[in-house]
Amino acid sequence: MAFGGIDVGSVNTSVVIFEDARILSHLIVSSGELDSEPRRAMEKALEAAGLDWGELATVVATGRGRSGVDFAQKWSSEVVCQARGAIWLFHTARTVINLGAESSRVISLNEYGKVQSFATNDKCAAGSGLFFESMSYLMEVPVAEMGQLALEAETAEEVSSRCAVFAESEVISHIHRGVAKERILAGLHRAVADRILDLVSQVTIYRDIVLTGGVARNPALVKELEERLGFAVCLPPEPQIVGALGAALLAGKKSG
Amino acid sequence: MIESLGRLRKDRHDEARAWKERMGKKVIGVFCCDVPEELIYAAGMLPVRILGEHEEASEGNLHFPTNVCPYPTSCLDQALKGRYDYLDGVIVPNVCDMIRAMHGAWKLNTAIPNVYFLEVPQRISNHGVEFFRENLARFQRSLEEISGNSISSESLKQAIDVYNRNRDLLHRAYEMRRKGLVSGVELQEMVLSSMLIPKEEHNRLMDQCLEEAGQRHPAGDGVRLFISASMLDDTDFLQLIEDCGGWVIADDMPMGSRYFFYSVDNEAEPLEALAKRYLARIPCPRKMLPQARFEYVEETLAGAEVQGVIIHNLKACDCHLYEYPYLKEMFEARGLPVLFFRGEETEAELETQRDDIEAFIEVLRG
């Protein structure tokens, strides 16, 4: 039997269909209407896996919108699902840094892979996907290209503020002074990495560190984080589906 | 009976106004746990605790920046919106920078008379007790002037008796909570209502509540939690914890154990006994040397089978934040996971807190 995991985030929903220790299908769609979109996403994922609803033993939902998933049999927190997904992908994982659209969190695992402690960002948007979206609009650089462009800078223009609102006014003044976009972007990534490391400092962390969530796709941010940490982080091939994968693994555990 | 306690808090202004009209006596607002309410009671007045609200402090924010503790701002906001216009006085103890600022803020911006500043020493020592006793003697004379009644030694002793009995009843409810007979929200409603209505009336209510609780079957499948907080002036946060499957079995909160633990020695000279009790009770972090508070926490944890700790500090409450790392270290040394919140007195925060509390409880359940 197959198991489903669905992670309904504030911007994207991801689904994983899992069977016999392998991922049969996965997809990422916009979260959209909570009433209909999760079900539609699950149907698409089932179709991609060549299965129908009847072949799905259990579904576990996670993410901020999880309570709206009426076809799930169990609802689990993002902390638990991110941890479970990360440890399945990287058996040596002891820390998960999850950078989502609205929230960022750091999860510390013990030597058995159980969650030991975690910290979530407060209201601050810095480090989240929405921060990058607002900067992307401001700098007229698509989100997907921001990281690559930042890597092209030889030096970074300082963006001292870690607050999304103040960073915006700083960036505008840099633009007006004619500073190259690459340099501003490099500075922005540095500031964001600092903010994430503030959060990291709230829990005791051990290696290896797994980076998950959409922001993990940004190569400049990964580089900044690695430079500050002093070692390489583990990057899942699909960082956005780790929560859904963890949910699917929980579904398997529940049934098994 | 227990279920009706929440109404006393929600309708507190109407209740106080009705009491005032019925009794023809004065109502005095009180900030924090450092004001010996017994003196106000002995002067024939009703002490009521000043509480904030989970609502936009549209008026309060005009007077204070947003990077300060939101609780005093919220209290001032309530006063500026006219919700405390029935008060005949307000006692502001020297607790912390923001509460101290309430003295000037209420005096200058509200029409409430008799805004009184009560100096409370920072140090818990013999000199501190002596100093506080002298202040309480001055405080007594002021209360006599405000009320028009003199406070005799007998009336003060009688007030101490009534208050000690209330402490004892709340303490029994605290023990019943640990046994699963009273919920965390219920205990907090008991404590909050105790701060708002005449104590002898509350004692009668508490007798009935304890009898009711004693007949219940113990609840007991929740995750056993210890809660430490700087200021939770309503039950929303504890309700959230209980909705997520948590079971508050012990606490270190001003609207909890810190209010009613330890009685006043009614064999000793009343003012000195009051000075001693109010200085040496489980101290808020605004007092020097946190050992007494930490010792209370240690003692409470022993044998309580606590599974995790939730700490809720209002943002910018420097006193609590200063002690937080030590407290966290103490819990973690015992292998207890800690979840920390920086609270803001807003409705919106509760939803984001729910996410973390659900995760924390799921992790603790294993």
Contacts between the chains, C-beta under 8 A, distances in Angstrom:
chain1	res1	chain2	res2	distance
A	64	B	355	6.7
A	76	B	362	6.4
A	77	B	355	7.1
A	77	B	358	5.1
A	77	B	359	3.5
A	77	B	362	4.9
A	77	B	363	7.8
A	78	B	355	7.3
A	78	B	359	6.7
A	79	B	359	3.7
A	79	B	360	7.9
A	79	B	362	7.4
A	79	B	363	6.5
A	80	B	359	6.5
A	80	B	362	5.3
A	80	B	363	6.4
A	103	B	355	7.9
A	114	B	363	7.8
A	114	B	366	7.4
A	115	B	363	4.5
A	116	B	337	7.1
A	117	B	337	5.7
A	117	B	338	7.2
A	118	B	356	7.9
A	118	B	359	6.8
A	118	B	360	7.9
A	118	B	363	7.7
A	119	B	340	7.9
A	120	B	352	7.9
A	120	B	355	7.2
A	120	B	356	5.5
A	122	B	342	6.1
A	122	B	352	8.0
A	123	B	352	7.9
A	202	B	340	7.9
